[in-house]
Amino acid sequence: MNFETISLIVFVALLIIFVVLKRKDIHTEKILFPIFYLLLYRTKTGIRQMNSLAAKHPKTLRVLGFIGIVVGFAGMAFLCVTLIYHLFNFFITPSAPALALVLPFKLKGAFYIPFFYWIISIIILAFIHEFSHGVMAVLAKVRIKSSGFAFMSILLPIIPAAFVEPDEKQLAKKKRSEQLAVMAAGPFSNILLGFILLGLMFIFSFPITNSMYDFRGAEIVDFMNINNVTSPLELAGLHKGDVITTVNGVPVNHVKDLSELLKNMTPGQKTALTTQNATYDLVLAANPTNSSKTYLGIYINQNFQEKPKFMYGLANIFAKIVSWINGKWISKDMPAESGLISWLMLLNIGIGLFNLIPIGPIDGGKMLFLALTRFFEKKKALKIFGAISSLFLLIILFNLIAGFIF
């Protein structure tokens, strides 16, 4: 059992102890109890800071609120179209589901993130999401009744979260634009933070790294085994640690070079693949989940070496420090090897968008229902919303279940 797994077990155990000790102060939202439920621990944490920020920057926040509404509906439309497209595409040319759970342990159909990256990212994005809701509510002169911690539970409390509880009766009396700004604030703040982090990586991290290293091929980290289909490269005799340097004579310096070459190749095509040790002749296999695409069946990392001027002395120490920071905190080339900042960027954008799906009580659903009441009387708006919400709930469930089955 590795350190990450032990840490996850300890974390869940601490959550259970906290819930037991504070059980009199914890409210349970029974969704599919006792399988799936939400635990709420109400406090006044952060309310004073929300009031202060709303009072200091009202004009800026109103502009951001308007932008958030536009981004919210645009993101909702993008997500709906994407989900429907992938659903049809799944049946036409079988491929990976469009959605998957993000978990700190490996499970078929879920996307794995190392525990410490997962827990830090979840805490930060949950805090920013709920704090933004609270600030916009205060700006609209809506009282915040409470804030606090939440625990999403699947049998046991597993995923930490946060919540802000505005006075719903006061909020319902505000202008539609103010209500929408409050609802959109959470997803918009997550998406905005994600793109800010992405921009910072492009401005600072990538240029520094590119100036220090020569990139020399794609290193094979491990072999895949999808639907019991053995990796073609493993069958051809390649090993972990081999570095792919050319494909059909075309140099492969970056990981992305290999990806671009594969896009223009087809299953069954004869290919000459060169590593640092030998050249291998093989026939490209079809992807087990999409027969129209090629399949190498490998996990890869960027292979690199310090440039000569960074190999010795203080320059080498500087290079080692930058490399460590980049690997642990910024980004490597493969998602499974990403640093904290990369995970924080990806999860903020991904979960921010997910919150815009027009279903049930989440932000996207609230926004859609409020928008429908602008054009239809409440009873009819509720029927339309119910149909849309049910459709996308089924699509989400299908994607999650398909991930575990296929």
C-alpha positions as CSV (number, residue, x, y, z in Angstrom):
1,M,0.0,0.0,0.0
2,N,1.6,3.3,-1.1
3,F,1.7,6.6,0.7
4,E,-1.1,8.2,-1.4
5,T,-3.5,5.3,-0.5
6,I,-2.6,5.5,3.2
7,S,-3.2,9.2,3.1
8,L,-6.6,8.8,1.5
9,I,-7.6,6.2,4.1
10,V,-6.4,8.5,7.0
11,F,-8.3,11.5,5.4
12,V,-11.6,9.6,5.2
13,A,-11.1,8.3,8.7
14,L,-10.6,11.9,10.0
15,L,-13.8,13.0,8.1
16,I,-15.8,10.2,9.8
17,I,-14.4,11.2,13.2
18,F,-15.3,14.8,12.6
19,V,-18.8,13.9,11.5
20,V,-19.3,11.7,14.6
21,L,-18.0,14.4,17.0
22,K,-20.1,17.1,15.4
23,R,-23.2,15.0,14.6
24,K,-25.6,17.3,16.5
25,D,-24.5,20.3,14.4
26,I,-24.5,18.5,11.0
27,H,-27.5,18.5,8.7
28,T,-28.0,15.6,6.3
29,E,-29.4,16.2,2.8
30,K,-30.8,12.8,1.8
31,I,-30.4,12.4,-2.0
32,L,-30.2,8.6,-2.4
33,F,-29.7,7.9,1.3
34,P,-27.8,5.9,2.5
35,I,-25.9,5.5,-0.7
36,F,-25.5,9.1,-1.8
37,Y,-26.1,12.0,0.6
38,L,-24.7,15.4,1.6
39,L,-23.6,16.4,5.1
40,L,-23.7,20.2,5.9
41,Y,-21.8,21.8,8.8
42,R,-23.0,25.4,9.1
43,T,-20.7,28.2,10.4
44,K,-20.3,31.9,9.8
45,T,-16.9,31.5,8.1
46,G,-16.0,34.0,5.5
47,I,-19.2,36.1,5.7
48,R,-17.4,39.2,7.1
49,Q,-14.9,39.0,4.2
50,M,-17.8,38.7,1.6
51,N,-19.4,41.8,3.0
52,S,-16.1,43.7,3.0
53,L,-15.3,42.8,-0.6
54,A,-18.8,43.6,-1.9
55,A,-18.6,47.0,-0.2
56,K,-15.1,47.9,-1.5
57,H,-15.5,47.0,-5.2
58,P,-19.2,47.2,-6.2
59,K,-18.6,48.6,-9.8
60,T,-16.0,46.0,-10.7
61,L,-18.1,43.2,-9.2
62,R,-21.2,44.3,-11.2
63,V,-19.2,44.1,-14.4
64,L,-17.9,40.7,-13.5
65,G,-21.4,39.6,-12.6
66,F,-22.6,40.6,-16.1
67,I,-19.7,38.8,-17.7
68,G,-20.4,35.8,-15.5
69,I,-24.0,35.5,-16.8
70,V,-22.8,35.6,-20.4
71,V,-20.1,33.1,-19.8
72,G,-22.5,30.9,-17.8
73,F,-25.1,30.6,-20.6
74,A,-22.4,30.3,-23.3
75,G,-20.7,27.5,-21.2
76,M,-24.1,25.8,-20.7
77,A,-24.8,25.8,-24.5
78,F,-21.2,24.6,-25.2
79,L,-21.6,21.8,-22.7
80,C,-25.0,20.7,-23.8
81,V,-24.0,20.5,-27.5
82,T,-20.8,18.7,-26.6
83,L,-22.6,16.1,-24.5
84,I,-25.2,15.4,-27.2
85,Y,-22.5,15.2,-29.9
86,H,-20.5,12.7,-27.8
87,L,-23.6,10.6,-27.1
88,F,-24.3,10.2,-30.8
89,N,-20.6,9.7,-31.6
90,F,-20.4,7.0,-28.9
91,F,-22.9,4.8,-30.8
92,I,-21.6,5.6,-34.3
93,T,-17.8,5.2,-33.6
94,P,-17.4,3.8,-30.0
95,S,-15.1,6.0,-28.0
96,A,-14.5,7.0,-24.4
97,P,-17.4,8.6,-22.5
98,A,-17.5,12.4,-22.4
99,L,-17.7,12.5,-18.6
100,A,-15.9,10.6,-15.8
101,L,-15.6,10.9,-12.0
102,V,-12.4,12.5,-10.8
103,L,-11.1,10.4,-7.9
104,P,-7.9,10.1,-5.8
105,F,-7.9,6.3,-6.4
106,K,-7.7,4.2,-9.5
107,L,-11.1,2.8,-10.6
108,K,-12.3,1.8,-14.0
109,G,-14.4,4.5,-15.6
110,A,-12.9,7.2,-13.3
111,F,-10.1,9.7,-13.9
112,Y,-7.3,9.3,-11.4
113,I,-5.5,12.2,-9.6
114,P,-2.9,11.7,-6.9
115,F,-4.5,12.3,-3.5
116,F,-2.7,15.4,-2.4
117,Y,-3.2,17.2,-5.7
118,W,-6.9,16.1,-5.6
119,I,-7.6,17.3,-2.0
120,I,-5.8,20.7,-2.4
121,S,-7.5,21.4,-5.7
122,I,-11.0,20.4,-4.4
123,I,-10.6,22.6,-1.3
124,I,-9.4,25.6,-3.3
125,L,-12.0,25.4,-6.1
126,A,-14.9,24.8,-3.6
127,F,-13.8,27.8,-1.5
128,I,-13.6,30.1,-4.5
129,H,-16.9,28.8,-6.0
130,E,-18.9,29.4,-2.8
131,F,-17.2,32.6,-1.8
132,S,-18.0,34.1,-5.2
133,H,-21.7,33.1,-4.8
134,G,-21.7,34.8,-1.4
135,V,-20.0,38.0,-2.6
136,M,-22.5,38.5,-5.4
137,A,-25.4,37.8,-3.1
138,V,-24.1,40.5,-0.7
139,L,-23.7,42.8,-3.6
140,A,-27.4,42.3,-4.4
141,K,-28.2,43.1,-0.7
142,V,-29.2,39.5,0.1
143,R,-28.4,38.3,3.6
144,I,-26.1,35.4,4.0
145,K,-27.6,33.1,6.6
146,S,-24.7,30.8,6.9
147,S,-21.6,29.3,5.3
148,G,-19.7,26.2,6.1
149,F,-18.3,22.9,5.1
150,A,-20.0,20.1,3.2
151,F,-19.1,16.5,2.7
152,M,-20.4,14.6,-0.4
153,S,-20.9,11.0,0.8
154,I,-21.0,7.8,-1.1
155,L,-21.8,5.4,1.8
156,L,-19.1,7.3,3.7
157,P,-18.1,11.0,3.6
158,I,-15.4,11.2,0.9
159,I,-15.4,14.5,-1.0
160,P,-15.0,17.8,1.0
161,A,-16.9,20.8,-0.3
162,A,-18.2,24.1,0.9
163,F,-21.4,26.0,0.8
164,V,-22.9,29.5,1.2
165,E,-26.5,29.8,2.2
166,P,-28.1,33.1,1.1
167,D,-31.7,34.1,2.2
168,E,-33.6,32.4,-0.7
169,K,-36.7,34.5,-0.1
170,Q,-34.8,37.8,-0.4
171,L,-32.9,36.5,-3.5
172,A,-36.2,35.6,-5.2
173,K,-37.4,39.2,-4.8
174,K,-34.4,40.6,-6.6
175,K,-34.2,41.5,-10.3
176,R,-33.7,38.5,-12.6
177,S,-30.2,39.9,-13.6
178,E,-29.1,40.0,-10.0
179,Q,-30.3,36.5,-9.3
180,L,-28.5,35.2,-12.4
181,A,-25.3,37.0,-11.4
182,V,-25.4,35.2,-8.0
183,M,-26.0,31.8,-9.7
184,A,-23.3,32.2,-12.3
185,A,-20.7,33.6,-9.9
186,G,-19.5,30.2,-8.7
187,P,-18.9,28.5,-12.1
188,F,-17.6,31.7,-13.6
189,S,-15.0,32.2,-10.9
190,N,-13.7,28.6,-11.3
191,I,-13.5,28.9,-15.1
192,L,-11.8,32.3,-14.8
193,L,-9.2,31.0,-12.3
194,G,-8.6,28.0,-14.6
195,F,-7.8,30.3,-17.6
196,I,-5.7,32.6,-15.5
197,L,-3.5,29.7,-14.3
198,L,-3.3,28.5,-17.9
199,G,-2.2,31.9,-19.0
200,L,0.5,32.1,-16.3
201,M,1.9,28.7,-17.3
202,F,2.2,29.9,-20.9
203,I,3.8,33.2,-19.9
204,F,6.2,32.0,-17.2
205,S,6.6,28.2,-16.9
206,F,6.8,27.0,-20.5
207,P,9.2,29.7,-21.8
208,I,11.6,29.1,-18.9
209,T,11.5,25.4,-19.3
210,N,12.0,25.6,-23.1
211,S,15.1,27.8,-22.6
212,M,16.7,25.3,-20.2
213,Y,16.2,21.9,-21.9
214,D,16.6,20.1,-25.2
215,F,13.6,17.9,-25.8
216,R,14.6,14.5,-27.2
217,G,11.7,12.2,-27.8
218,A,8.8,10.5,-26.1
219,E,9.7,8.1,-23.3
220,I,7.5,5.0,-22.7
221,V,6.4,5.0,-19.1
222,D,4.1,2.1,-19.2
223,F,1.9,-0.1,-21.5
224,M,-1.9,0.1,-21.7
225,N,-4.2,-2.9,-21.7
226,I,-7.6,-1.6,-22.9
227,N,-10.4,-4.2,-23.2
228,N,-7.7,-6.9,-22.9
229,V,-6.0,-5.7,-26.0
230,T,-2.2,-5.9,-25.5
231,S,-0.1,-2.9,-26.5
232,P,1.2,-3.3,-30.1
233,L,4.5,-1.8,-29.1
234,E,4.9,-4.2,-26.2
235,L,4.2,-7.1,-28.7
236,A,6.8,-5.6,-31.0
237,G,9.5,-5.9,-28.3
238,L,9.7,-2.3,-26.9
239,H,10.3,-1.8,-23.2
240,K,9.5,0.7,-20.5
241,G,12.1,3.4,-20.6
242,D,12.6,3.2,-24.4
243,V,12.5,6.7,-26.0
244,I,10.8,7.1,-29.4
245,T,12.9,9.4,-31.5
246,T,11.5,9.0,-35.0
247,V,8.4,7.6,-36.8
248,N,8.9,6.7,-40.5
249,G,12.0,8.9,-40.4
250,V,10.2,11.9,-39.1
251,P,11.9,13.3,-35.9
252,V,9.9,13.1,-32.6
253,N,11.3,15.7,-30.3
254,H,8.1,16.5,-28.3
255,V,5.3,14.3,-27.1
256,K,2.9,16.4,-29.2
257,D,5.0,15.5,-32.3
258,L,4.1,11.8,-31.8
259,S,0.4,12.7,-31.3
260,E,0.4,14.8,-34.5
261,L,2.0,12.0,-36.6
262,L,-0.6,9.5,-35.3
263,K,-3.5,11.7,-36.4
264,N,-2.4,11.3,-40.0
265,M,-1.9,7.5,-39.8
266,T,-4.5,4.8,-40.1
267,P,-4.9,1.3,-38.5
268,G,-3.1,-1.4,-40.6
269,Q,-0.4,1.0,-41.8
270,K,3.1,-0.3,-41.8
271,T,5.3,1.9,-39.6
272,A,9.0,2.1,-38.8
273,L,9.5,3.3,-35.2
274,T,13.0,4.2,-33.9
275,T,14.1,4.4,-30.3
276,Q,17.5,5.2,-28.8
277,N,18.4,1.5,-29.1
278,A,16.8,0.1,-32.3
279,T,14.4,0.4,-35.1
280,Y,11.1,-1.6,-35.1
281,D,8.9,-2.4,-38.0
282,L,5.2,-2.9,-37.0
283,V,1.7,-2.6,-38.2
284,L,-0.5,0.0,-36.4
285,A,-3.4,-1.5,-34.6
286,A,-6.9,0.0,-34.3
287,N,-7.9,1.7,-31.1
288,P,-10.1,-0.7,-29.0
289,T,-12.6,2.1,-28.3
290,N,-12.6,3.7,-31.7
291,S,-11.7,1.5,-34.7
292,S,-11.0,4.5,-37.0
293,K,-8.1,5.7,-34.9
294,T,-4.6,4.2,-34.4
295,Y,-3.5,2.7,-31.2
296,L,0.0,2.3,-29.7
297,G,-1.1,1.3,-26.2
298,I,1.5,3.3,-24.3
299,Y,1.8,6.0,-21.6
300,I,4.5,8.5,-22.5
301,N,6.5,11.3,-20.9
302,Q,8.6,14.0,-22.4
303,N,12.2,13.0,-22.6
304,F,14.6,15.9,-22.1
305,Q,18.1,16.9,-21.2
306,E,19.6,20.1,-19.8
307,K,21.3,22.3,-22.3
308,P,25.1,22.3,-21.9
309,K,25.2,25.7,-20.1
310,F,22.8,24.3,-17.4
311,M,24.7,21.1,-16.8
312,Y,27.3,22.4,-14.3
313,G,27.7,24.7,-11.2
314,L,25.1,27.2,-10.1
315,A,23.3,27.0,-13.4
316,N,22.7,23.2,-12.8
317,I,21.4,23.8,-9.3
318,F,19.0,26.4,-10.7
319,A,17.9,24.0,-13.4
320,K,17.3,21.3,-10.8
321,I,15.2,23.6,-8.7
322,V,13.1,24.8,-11.7
323,S,12.6,21.2,-12.8
324,W,11.4,20.2,-9.4
325,I,9.0,23.1,-9.2
326,N,7.7,22.4,-12.7
327,G,7.2,18.7,-12.0
328,K,5.6,19.0,-8.6
329,W,3.7,22.3,-8.9
330,I,3.3,23.3,-12.5
331,S,3.1,20.7,-15.3
332,K,4.6,17.8,-17.1
333,D,3.5,16.6,-20.5
334,M,1.1,13.8,-19.5
335,P,-2.0,14.4,-17.3
336,A,-1.1,11.6,-15.0
337,E,2.2,13.4,-14.3
338,S,0.8,16.9,-14.0
339,G,1.7,19.2,-11.2
340,L,-0.6,20.9,-8.7
341,I,-1.1,24.0,-10.8
342,S,-2.0,22.0,-13.9
343,W,-4.5,19.9,-11.9
344,L,-5.9,23.1,-10.3
345,M,-6.3,24.6,-13.8
346,L,-8.0,21.5,-15.3
347,L,-10.3,20.9,-12.4
348,N,-11.4,24.5,-12.1
349,I,-12.3,24.7,-15.8
350,G,-13.9,21.2,-15.8
351,I,-15.9,21.4,-12.6
352,G,-16.8,25.0,-13.4
353,L,-18.3,23.9,-16.7
354,F,-20.0,20.9,-15.1
355,N,-21.8,23.2,-12.7
356,L,-23.4,24.8,-15.8
357,I,-25.2,21.6,-16.9
358,P,-29.0,22.4,-16.8
359,I,-30.1,19.8,-14.2
360,G,-31.8,19.9,-10.9
361,P,-30.5,22.2,-8.1
362,I,-27.0,22.9,-9.5
363,D,-26.1,26.4,-10.8
364,G,-26.8,25.7,-14.5
365,G,-30.2,24.3,-13.6
366,K,-31.2,27.3,-11.5
367,M,-30.0,29.6,-14.3
368,L,-32.0,27.8,-17.0
369,F,-35.2,27.7,-15.0
370,L,-34.9,31.4,-14.1
371,A,-34.3,32.2,-17.8
372,L,-37.4,30.1,-18.8
373,T,-39.6,32.1,-16.5
374,R,-38.7,35.2,-18.5
375,F,-40.5,33.7,-21.5
376,F,-43.1,31.3,-20.1
377,E,-45.5,31.3,-17.1
378,K,-44.1,29.4,-14.1
379,K,-46.0,26.1,-14.6
380,K,-45.0,25.8,-18.2
381,A,-41.4,26.8,-17.5
382,L,-41.3,24.1,-14.9
383,K,-42.5,21.4,-17.4
384,I,-39.9,22.5,-20.0
385,F,-37.1,22.6,-17.4
386,G,-38.1,19.2,-16.1
387,A,-37.8,17.7,-19.5
388,I,-34.4,19.3,-20.2
389,S,-33.1,18.4,-16.8
390,S,-34.2,14.8,-17.1
391,L,-32.6,14.5,-20.5
392,F,-29.2,15.7,-19.3
393,L,-29.4,13.7,-16.1
394,L,-29.8,10.6,-18.2
395,I,-26.9,11.6,-20.4
396,I,-24.7,12.1,-17.4
397,L,-25.7,8.8,-15.8
398,F,-25.1,7.0,-19.1
399,N,-21.6,8.5,-19.4
400,L,-20.7,7.5,-15.9
401,I,-22.1,4.0,-16.2
402,A,-20.5,3.5,-19.7
403,G,-17.2,4.4,-18.2
404,F,-17.4,1.4,-15.8
405,I,-18.8,-1.1,-18.4
406,F,-16.8,-0.4,-21.6
